[in-house]
């Protein structure tokens, strides 16, 4: 998995995304990575040009969402590590404010403390009011998106299905013309027809306007001819970056079977490493873990402080061994 094909240079195209030696670890309560923590993303470099449609693949936990969020300016890294349109993804807020950089991912959901978590956005409002409430958009593009996603403007968000709600979310997210689009499993709720029409719309945006798209997904139906490049990530590191025509040259399998082969090899190698660690060093590993628990390991302590004993919307502690408690003003009321 160490083969790396650089993106082919084409006359008239310019770099839209440049990642140079990206290293990232989620910070602790003080804003710095906990001492001794292992980077989630390490030595990651990637360049994409205008018009590129990049398919980002990898197993669960490989770091795909984190990479997309960093590119979307949602996590702070050194300015030279991530450049979008030649600017720092995090520090230059005009990228997202202008709509040049667009990130679409996750569910349209919210957490309500002590009431519920992962609650869908389902207020009593029409799709028309939400879509037409976005100012500064091209009316022709809006009409095309409504048609492509087959959105019924009379839909009330508290009465529609997850797929219908997702269509409204995508429509609103794509109303403004973007230069770089980041998609994180955004089509998971769409039916086959809506997904195909949306992918055709996005392909046209890249071909006609020179936009660049990174699309992370585990659903490969209908994607054989959609991406221009495929990027495979494992353990937070770039394993392979290859033009799609090269993938077809070296593999006679379908896209899904090709990716499945990579992931199975990765899984088998990881199982072998775990087996070797268990056979050779488990007693010593357990001893070190016990010593760190007794001594108070800084990394474990930082996680405990950040966690704070609560998860949003849950009425029970998430810290092992702790009793439930409710913070009220400056008092602790034990339950």
C-alpha positions as CSV (number, residue, x, y, z in Angstrom):
1,X,0.0,0.0,0.0
2,X,3.0,2.3,-0.3
3,X,2.5,3.1,-4.0
4,X,2.1,6.8,-4.6
5,X,1.2,8.2,-7.9
6,X,1.4,12.0,-8.0
7,X,-1.5,14.0,-9.5
8,X,-0.7,14.6,-13.1
9,X,0.0,18.2,-14.0
10,X,-2.2,19.6,-16.7
11,X,-1.7,22.9,-18.5
12,X,-4.1,25.6,-17.3
13,X,-4.9,23.9,-14.0
14,X,-3.8,25.3,-10.6
15,X,-3.5,23.8,-7.1
16,X,-6.7,24.2,-5.1
17,X,-5.8,22.1,-2.1
18,X,-2.3,21.7,-0.7
19,X,-1.6,19.6,2.4
20,X,2.1,19.6,3.4
21,X,3.3,17.3,6.2
22,X,0.1,17.6,8.2
23,X,0.3,16.4,11.7
24,X,-2.7,16.6,14.0
25,X,-3.8,15.4,17.5
26,X,-7.0,16.4,19.2
27,X,-6.1,18.9,22.0
28,X,-6.6,18.6,25.7
29,X,-8.2,21.2,28.0
30,X,-5.2,23.5,27.7
31,X,-5.4,23.6,23.9
32,X,-2.4,21.4,23.5
33,X,-2.2,17.6,22.7
34,X,-1.9,15.5,25.9
35,X,1.7,14.6,26.6
36,X,2.7,11.3,25.1
37,X,-0.4,11.1,22.8
38,X,0.0,9.6,19.3
39,X,-0.9,11.9,16.4
40,X,-4.2,11.0,14.7
41,X,-3.0,12.4,11.4
42,X,0.8,12.1,10.8
43,X,3.0,13.3,7.9
44,X,0.0,13.6,5.5
45,X,0.7,15.4,2.2
46,X,-1.7,15.8,-0.8
47,X,-2.2,18.2,-3.7
48,X,-5.4,18.5,-5.8
49,X,-5.9,20.8,-8.8
50,X,-8.8,22.6,-10.2
51,X,-11.4,20.2,-11.7
52,X,-10.2,17.2,-9.6
53,X,-12.9,15.0,-8.2
54,X,-11.2,13.0,-5.4
55,X,-12.7,9.9,-3.8
56,X,-11.5,9.6,-0.2
57,X,-11.6,6.0,1.1
58,X,-10.5,4.2,4.2
59,X,-11.9,2.1,7.1
60,X,-13.8,3.5,10.0
61,X,-11.5,5.5,12.2
62,X,-8.8,6.0,9.5
63,X,-9.0,9.8,9.8
64,X,-11.1,10.7,6.8
65,X,-13.6,12.9,8.7
66,X,-10.8,14.6,10.6
67,X,-8.9,15.4,7.4
68,X,-12.1,16.9,5.9
69,X,-12.8,19.0,9.0
70,X,-9.2,20.3,9.0
71,X,-9.6,21.2,5.3
72,X,-12.9,22.9,6.2
73,X,-11.2,25.1,8.7
74,X,-12.9,23.4,11.7
75,X,-9.6,22.5,13.5
76,X,-6.6,24.7,13.9
77,X,-3.3,23.6,12.4
78,X,-0.1,25.5,11.4
79,X,-1.0,27.7,8.4
80,X,1.7,26.2,6.1
81,X,0.3,22.7,6.6
82,X,-3.1,23.2,5.0
83,X,-3.7,25.7,2.2
84,X,-7.0,26.0,0.4
85,X,-7.0,28.3,-2.6
86,X,-3.6,29.5,-1.4
87,X,-4.9,30.5,2.0
88,X,-4.9,29.0,5.5
89,X,-8.1,26.9,5.9
90,X,-8.5,27.8,9.6
91,X,-7.1,31.3,9.8
92,X,-8.7,32.8,6.7
93,X,-12.4,32.9,7.6
94,X,-13.3,34.6,4.3
95,X,-12.9,31.2,2.6
96,X,-16.1,29.8,4.2
97,X,-17.8,33.2,4.6
98,X,-17.6,33.8,0.8
99,X,-18.8,30.2,0.0
100,X,-15.6,29.5,-1.9
101,X,-15.0,26.7,0.6
102,X,-18.0,24.5,1.4
103,X,-18.1,21.6,3.9
104,X,-21.1,19.3,4.0
105,X,-21.0,16.4,6.5
106,X,-22.7,14.7,9.4
107,X,-26.3,14.7,10.3
108,X,-28.5,17.7,10.5
109,X,-28.9,17.1,14.2
110,X,-28.3,18.8,17.6
111,X,-27.8,17.9,21.2
112,X,-30.3,19.1,23.9
113,X,-28.6,18.9,27.3
114,X,-30.5,16.6,29.7
115,X,-33.3,16.2,27.2
116,X,-31.9,14.2,24.3
117,X,-28.9,13.8,22.0
118,X,-28.6,13.4,18.3
119,X,-32.0,15.1,17.8
120,X,-32.9,15.8,14.2
121,X,-33.5,19.4,13.0
122,X,-37.3,19.0,12.7
123,X,-38.9,22.4,13.5
124,X,-42.2,23.3,11.9
125,X,-40.8,25.2,8.9
126,X,-41.2,24.7,5.2
127,X,-38.4,23.7,2.8
128,X,-39.3,26.7,0.7
129,X,-38.7,29.1,3.6
130,X,-35.3,27.6,4.4
131,X,-34.1,27.3,0.8
132,X,-35.3,30.8,-0.3
133,X,-34.0,32.2,3.0
134,X,-30.4,31.9,1.7
135,X,-29.5,35.3,0.3
136,X,-27.1,36.1,-2.5
137,X,-27.6,33.0,-4.6
138,X,-28.1,32.5,-8.3
139,X,-31.8,31.9,-9.0
140,X,-31.1,29.6,-11.9
141,X,-28.7,27.5,-9.8
142,X,-31.3,27.3,-7.0
143,X,-34.0,26.1,-9.4
144,X,-31.7,23.5,-10.9
145,X,-30.8,22.2,-7.4
146,X,-34.4,21.9,-6.4
147,X,-35.1,19.9,-9.5
148,X,-31.9,17.7,-9.2
149,X,-32.7,16.8,-5.6
150,X,-36.4,16.6,-6.3
151,X,-37.3,18.9,-3.3
152,X,-40.9,19.6,-2.7
153,X,-41.0,23.2,-1.4
154,X,-44.2,22.4,0.7
155,X,-42.3,19.9,2.8
156,X,-42.5,20.6,6.6
157,X,-39.2,19.6,8.2
158,X,-41.0,18.0,11.2
159,X,-43.0,15.7,8.9
160,X,-40.4,14.5,6.4
161,X,-38.1,11.5,6.3
162,X,-34.4,11.5,7.0
163,X,-33.7,11.3,3.3
164,X,-36.0,14.2,2.5
165,X,-34.5,16.3,5.2
166,X,-31.0,15.5,3.9
167,X,-32.1,16.7,0.4
168,X,-33.0,20.1,1.9
169,X,-29.7,20.3,3.7
170,X,-27.7,19.5,0.6
171,X,-29.7,21.9,-1.5
172,X,-29.0,24.7,1.0
173,X,-25.3,23.8,1.2
174,X,-24.8,23.9,-2.6
175,X,-26.8,27.1,-3.4
176,X,-23.7,29.3,-3.5
177,X,-21.1,28.4,-6.2
178,X,-18.1,26.9,-4.5
179,X,-14.5,26.5,-5.6
180,X,-13.7,23.7,-3.1
181,X,-16.3,21.3,-1.8
182,X,-15.8,18.7,1.0
183,X,-18.4,16.0,1.3
184,X,-18.4,13.5,4.2
185,X,-20.9,10.7,3.7
186,X,-23.5,13.2,2.6
187,X,-25.4,10.9,0.3
188,X,-26.0,8.1,2.8
189,X,-29.7,8.9,3.2
190,X,-30.4,9.5,-0.5
191,X,-32.2,7.0,-2.7
192,X,-30.4,5.7,-5.9
193,X,-32.0,8.3,-8.2
194,X,-31.3,11.4,-6.1
195,X,-27.7,10.2,-5.5
196,X,-27.1,9.7,-9.2
197,X,-28.6,13.1,-10.2
198,X,-26.6,14.8,-7.5
199,X,-23.3,13.2,-8.6
200,X,-24.0,14.3,-12.2
201,X,-24.6,17.8,-11.0
202,X,-21.3,17.9,-9.1
203,X,-19.4,16.4,-12.0
204,X,-20.7,19.3,-14.2
205,X,-19.6,21.8,-11.6
206,X,-16.1,20.5,-11.8
207,X,-16.0,20.3,-15.6
208,X,-17.6,23.7,-16.3
209,X,-16.3,25.8,-13.4
210,X,-13.1,24.1,-12.5
211,X,-14.3,23.3,-8.9
212,X,-12.5,20.7,-6.8
213,X,-14.4,18.1,-4.7
214,X,-13.2,15.6,-2.1
215,X,-15.9,13.0,-1.4
216,X,-15.5,10.6,1.5
217,X,-17.9,7.6,1.3
218,X,-18.3,3.9,1.8
219,X,-21.0,3.6,-0.9
220,X,-19.4,2.9,-4.3
221,X,-22.4,2.1,-6.5
222,X,-22.3,4.3,-9.6
223,X,-18.9,5.8,-8.8
224,X,-16.8,3.8,-11.3
225,X,-16.5,6.8,-13.7
226,X,-17.2,9.7,-11.3
227,X,-13.8,10.4,-9.6
228,X,-10.7,11.6,-11.3
229,X,-8.5,10.5,-8.4
230,X,-8.8,8.1,-5.5
231,X,-7.0,8.6,-2.1
232,X,-6.7,5.7,0.3
233,X,-6.1,6.6,4.0
234,X,-5.2,4.2,6.8
235,X,-4.2,5.0,10.4
236,X,-4.1,8.7,9.6
237,X,-1.5,8.3,6.8
238,X,-1.8,8.5,3.1
239,X,-1.4,5.0,1.7
240,X,-2.1,5.7,-1.9
241,X,-3.1,8.5,-4.2
242,X,-3.8,7.5,-7.8
243,X,-5.6,8.8,-10.9
244,X,-8.7,6.7,-11.5
245,X,-7.5,5.5,-15.0
246,X,-4.5,4.0,-13.3
247,X,-6.7,2.2,-10.9
248,X,-8.5,0.6,-13.8
249,X,-5.2,-0.3,-15.4
250,X,-3.8,-2.2,-12.4
251,X,-7.1,-3.8,-11.3
252,X,-9.7,-5.7,-13.3
253,X,-12.1,-5.6,-10.3
254,X,-14.9,-3.1,-9.8
255,X,-14.2,0.0,-7.7
256,X,-15.9,-1.6,-4.7
257,X,-14.0,-4.8,-4.9
258,X,-10.7,-3.0,-5.4
259,X,-11.3,-0.9,-2.2
260,X,-12.5,-4.0,-0.4
261,X,-9.1,-5.7,-1.3
262,X,-7.2,-2.8,0.2
263,X,-9.3,-2.8,3.4
264,X,-9.1,-6.5,3.9
265,X,-5.3,-6.4,3.6
266,X,-5.2,-3.6,6.1
267,X,-7.4,-5.4,8.5
268,X,-5.4,-8.7,8.3
269,X,-2.2,-6.8,8.9
270,X,-3.6,-5.1,11.9
271,X,-4.9,-8.3,13.3
272,X,-1.4,-9.8,12.9
273,X,0.2,-6.9,14.7
274,X,-2.3,-7.2,17.6
275,X,-1.6,-10.9,17.8
276,X,2.2,-10.3,17.9
277,X,1.8,-7.6,20.6
278,X,-0.3,-9.9,22.7
279,X,2.1,-12.8,22.3
280,X,5.3,-10.8,23.0
281,X,4.5,-7.9,25.2
282,X,1.1,-8.0,26.8
283,X,2.3,-8.5,30.4
284,X,4.7,-5.6,30.1
285,X,2.0,-3.5,28.5
286,X,-0.4,-4.2,31.2
287,X,2.2,-3.4,33.8
288,X,2.9,0.0,32.2
289,X,-0.9,0.7,32.0
290,X,-1.3,-0.1,35.7
291,X,1.7,2.1,36.7
292,X,0.3,5.0,34.6
293,X,-3.1,4.6,36.3
294,X,-1.6,4.7,39.8
295,X,0.8,7.5,39.0
296,X,-1.7,9.6,37.2
297,X,-0.8,9.6,33.5
298,X,-1.1,13.2,32.0
299,X,-2.7,12.0,28.8
300,X,-5.4,10.1,30.7
301,X,-5.9,13.0,33.1
302,X,-6.4,15.4,30.3
303,X,-9.1,13.2,28.7
304,X,-10.8,13.0,32.0
305,X,-10.9,16.8,32.4
306,X,-12.1,17.4,28.9
307,X,-14.8,14.7,29.3
308,X,-16.0,16.4,32.5
309,X,-18.1,13.4,33.4
310,X,-20.9,14.1,31.0
311,X,-21.9,13.5,27.4
312,X,-24.4,15.9,25.8
313,X,-28.0,15.0,26.4
314,X,-27.3,12.0,28.6
315,X,-28.3,11.8,32.2
316,X,-25.5,9.5,33.3
317,X,-21.8,9.9,33.9
318,X,-19.4,8.8,31.2
319,X,-16.5,8.5,33.6
320,X,-15.9,5.0,34.8
321,X,-16.4,4.5,38.5
322,X,-18.1,7.8,39.1
323,X,-21.5,8.3,40.6
324,X,-24.1,10.4,38.7
325,X,-24.2,14.0,39.7
326,X,-25.8,17.2,38.5
327,X,-24.0,20.5,38.4
328,X,-26.4,23.2,39.7
329,X,-25.0,26.7,40.1
330,X,-21.9,26.1,42.2
331,X,-23.2,23.1,44.0
332,X,-22.9,19.4,43.4
333,X,-26.0,17.4,44.0
334,X,-25.3,13.8,44.2
335,X,-28.0,11.4,43.0
